[in-house]
């Protein structure tokens, strides 16, 4: 089954395949949110562990 998750007037910016095989059409805003979340998580993993200051 295909589910349309776009907001009114948005074009299809991407899609996601769910575990049950459904396909969700994603609009610009949702794809942007997913990308931002992924970048934030990747940056968190790259950040060195917190070290107490030497002052």
C-alpha positions as CSV (number, residue, x, y, z in Angstrom):
1,X,0.0,0.0,0.0
2,X,1.2,3.5,-0.8
3,X,0.6,6.2,1.9
4,X,0.9,9.9,1.0
5,X,2.5,11.8,3.9
6,X,3.1,15.1,1.9
7,X,1.6,18.4,3.1
8,X,-0.8,20.1,0.7
9,X,1.1,21.3,-2.4
10,X,4.4,19.6,-1.7
11,X,6.1,17.6,-4.3
12,X,7.5,14.1,-3.6
13,X,11.0,14.6,-2.1
14,X,11.6,11.0,-1.1
15,X,10.0,7.8,0.1
16,X,10.4,5.3,2.9
17,X,9.7,1.6,2.8
18,X,8.1,0.3,6.1
19,X,8.8,-3.1,7.6
20,X,5.3,-4.3,6.5
21,X,6.2,-3.4,2.9
22,X,4.1,-0.2,2.7
23,X,5.7,2.7,0.9
24,X,5.3,6.3,2.3
25,X,5.7,9.2,0.0
26,X,7.5,12.0,1.8
27,X,7.4,15.7,1.2
28,X,10.2,18.3,1.4
29,X,9.7,19.2,5.0
30,X,9.7,15.6,6.3
31,X,12.8,14.7,4.2
32,X,14.6,17.8,5.5
33,X,13.7,16.7,9.1
34,X,15.0,13.2,8.5
35,X,18.3,14.5,7.0
36,X,18.8,17.0,9.9
37,X,18.3,14.3,12.4
38,X,20.7,12.0,10.6
39,X,23.4,14.7,10.4
40,X,22.9,15.6,14.1
41,X,23.3,11.9,15.2
42,X,26.4,11.5,13.0
43,X,28.0,14.6,14.4
44,X,27.3,13.4,18.0
45,X,29.1,10.1,17.1
46,X,32.1,12.1,15.8
47,X,32.4,14.4,18.8
48,X,35.2,13.3,21.1
49,X,34.2,12.2,24.6
50,X,33.8,15.0,27.1
51,X,37.0,15.6,29.0
52,X,37.1,17.8,32.1
53,X,39.0,21.0,31.7
54,X,42.5,21.3,33.1
55,X,41.8,24.7,34.7
